[in-house]
């Protein structure tokens, strides 16, 4: 499988440094669609702070990916659901760190979560 970032600079607004406009995935053998994942611990309790929830969420995503023999390097698309727009910068920094600086197509959506304790949720698409 080969991943090719497409980030045109002419005729379109520029992408910021933490995402690309598109990711071409050539000859994948399988896809993994990960449901919206929260920053909950193994007991189902939300982290007390945004930073704690982001750490838990990325740990949960890595665990889910590992169950399919994948890593964060297999993520080709990501959607973040933020309870408050003020969480955008911390979420972007956590994503860039979790992806080891690799940029992918991503979007952040401000949305009400099912529980007021859930500050951010992420869903990913991975390919291998």
PyMOL commands that set and color helices and strands:
alter all, ss='L'
color gray80, all
select helices_A, chain A and resi 50-67+72-74+85-98
alter helices_A, ss='H'
color red, helices_A
select strands_A, chain A and resi 2-6+22-26+31-38+75-82+105-110+120-127
alter strands_A, ss='S'
color yellow, strands_A
deselect
rebuild
show_as cartoon
